[in-house]
Amino acid sequence: MLQPIAHAQLTKSIKCIPTPCCQKPTTPCKGLDPKFLKGASGFHFGSGCNESTDVHTSAAWRCPTRRSVWIGYAVLAVLWLFCSKTYADGQAVFRQHPFEAEPPISRAGSEQVAKALVSQTITAEDFHGGQKCERILFQSPEISGEAERLVITLPKSRVFSELSASIWIRSNCANVRLGMRVRFPHQRDPRTNEPLALEIIGDSYTEATRWQQVSCRTTDEAMQSRLLRLRSQLSDGVQPVRIDEREAYADQLIVFLQLPQGTSGLELDDLEFGPIVEPQTVVPEGPGTTAAAPSRLSIMDDRIRKDGESFFPIFTLYHGESLDLIARSGVNMLWVRSYEEIPLLEALAGMNIGGIASPPQPPAEDAILNSAAIRSIPDWTAPIWAWMLGIKIPGGDRAYINSWADQVRDADRTIRRPILADVSADEREFHRHVDFLASSRFAIHTAASSPDHFEELRGRRDYALPGKPMFTFLQTEASGPLLDYFADRRLIPIVEPEQVLHQGYEAIAAGFKGVGFWKQIPFDTAAPGLDERVDAMRIFCLHCRALEPYLATGRIVDDITVQVGQKSLAGAKSNSPLSSRWDRAVTPAGHVETTNGPSAEIRATVFHTERGLLILLVWHEPGSQCVPGPQTASMVRVLINGIGDVAHAWEVSPTNVGQSNLDMDRVAGGTEITLREFDQVAAIVVPKESADQKSLLNMSTQTRKLAAESFVNLAVAKLKRVREVHDELTVVGAPGLPGAEEAFSRATFYTEQAKVELQNDRSNEARLASQKAMQQLRVIQRAHWEAAVAPFAAPTVTLEATNYQTLPEHWRLISAIGKSKDHGGNRLPSGEFEDETALFAAGSQDGSDAWADGSKNNPWTSLRLERGGVDGGTHLSLIVKPESPPGQTAVVVSPKVDVVAGDIVLVTGQVRIPYALQGPGRHFAAFETLNGRDGAILLKEKTEGWKSFRIVRRVPKEGQLRLRFELTGPGIVNLDHVRVHVVHPVETAAAVP
């Protein structure tokens, strides 16, 4: 039992406590050996150890009666151990527990730990001091939350600065910390009507799988900091809260931990607590506080659940639209302006749509210094399912966001909702404090191609913590700077419905477990194309609803090759009897030939889920970020390994679950699945059980008509809009488009057919006809766009050419330049880069008439003037060192150029890229500062010598324009002959009547 140590003996006892340098030899502390992870009773921390005999089996913990008896026995044993005399000769005492005898003294302090606990015993293996230690083994189906706990009852002791508890711990669990519970016998907690209690947090366990002593002290500083936050949580915001601190005492040791997926364990040894001063008043022991109402959402492992069921969050922002329109979009959550909008939140709750809101926010200084805290969040906020801290949060705000998130958790202890945030950098560090993190990169109407954007999304997902889910925002409208650029014009850029859908499937294929549809323009705004957003979102939401069990529990296991076209026997050239058409043939010279019709643009991602396999095929077409092409193909094939001979595959579309479009063949190496017809995206499910296929069919029956209605709506709206822009392009003198009228005729035919099929309740046929109509319209749109950007190095040379809707403005711009008689002189003579002395020498006081090195303090980058320019002179080189860490950027900014509204700015230059800039995030960007980075031209490929580039902009307002050139990632880029001309147009092309 615990032995009392008189105060006079304190110094001597401390010297006798075993430490790593004086303890007697024990089992070596080695890393976890996988061969021991073979069951609850076979878990070990070291190698060379025999399995211990465990008298408390997992079955006992699964039986409520036996478990209750055991917990009661353990509590009584602990009380017996601690309830000896706490004073010796009037002096305070310390107490020790050496863990040398049964029973174990710790117990589960949270539901997740109780469920995962399979074994608890006193073992003679791997002890720290003495001859034995306590070992607790867990088996968790998923990664738990970060605040799960084991608790140990302590002898009650008054709180004062010297009171300390220490214990030796050995574990492979994450986020292990030590804490103590402090109770206030004279103060009631208004949130629970129970005696007030708080937790003091001590040391963190950092030596994974090795013995480490951790401690927790109730210092004055720790108590006052925690009380300050508690007062803020309990305050109503008007009246200050006074907490009666009389006779506060500690009575419980807490071991916080996060359970990993699978088998894990924790060992305890050599507990010491004191000096103990017995309190005069204590809280009567009872059944415990009432369990808090759980959050509707829970996030554990890489999965999200709503009310215990798999859940794939899809949300958007609220801008005052009718809730019927919100419901029609299909989202299951809505980001509202304030958590205090009670009528709105109650209405959403009645529609089973969860609210998202920003939580109460502390001042930055108070949050970082913990000098104040958020008051307790009231229960009437229950319709809020999650808290959102913001979007595009920079890495420099990490300290504030982390503190804010921690305070929100303290203030939201009744419901405990997950915390969301979208960040622009430092994903992994943010993810340690944010439950559901977003990393969003908007690429629509930019020079970032769809394949490059997909790779960047994958990379951003990989930057974050493994085993924790992430979401991303999707564009439903043009970016703010682009909309501002067109603010005074009749035509505005839009995000095509196919682009809305593509972004959603792209996010899933990148591994995100939820999406947010970003918008700043209300759904009910009257503008061509904007009304199509709702139907595109509804199609995506309904499709995700059918696939939800697969999306919510899926884990990416492979990216597989896609072949397109008729089958051939590429492997027939091989002498191997096991060769197939999926093998790459080898020429007599030893070169590997490509397989038949491989598609680099169609990417197939395989997910392993609780219900089987999900294969998601997505077409990543270069240029589709501006204007999507047809993106259709016949005979699209994938090869799947490891699904067996009896597997059945089903294509799951928004309107159908079936096999009519699929063929399956057993071939050498696996099972070949063929999609006879493919349009942009396809989802194939290989279910484990026949019941899973029935569940898919039932869901499809409920949603297919709604999806078909949206497909038909899109076909009708898109036909009208594309026709109007096509006619206007003819008026402004765009190149003619052979075959356009025939394509419009086919689109009209399929649209009318889709309407008839919908009226006849043939939902799948209505979808197919609508898709064929939109295919024809994409052919027209893409042809017009390719004609516009053909002369340019990037689609962003003119912002008017970044989408189909504003192509008439592009041709008006080109016409105005052609008709102008005066292009003006070069406004940027220093862009010849011939005078190194004058290049960075500013004549003006603010330095705006000189080139600026935007990265001069970065040791990984440099700017140099070197020989070998276009005319044999010097040129400017931007350099990022090969060994530089990710994200390093060399930047140079030009002198200012004064412009007025209505001017047309022509930027020309020569660029040379000696080596290709391969990999996510590596590129050369050039843009002007009036409209910003969204309009940058991006170059990645190696150039053969010098290559011309251009930027053409109509100036929306008077100001000063500067050019900015950036090289991101290791590499070298050479610049020369950078010139700026300003055109004052005297007339414009013909206007539309």
Summary of the structure (lengths in Angstrom):
residues: 993
radius of gyration: 33.3
end to end distance: 96.6
largest distance: 106.0
contacts: 3304
relative contact order: 0.06
helix: 29%
strand: 29%
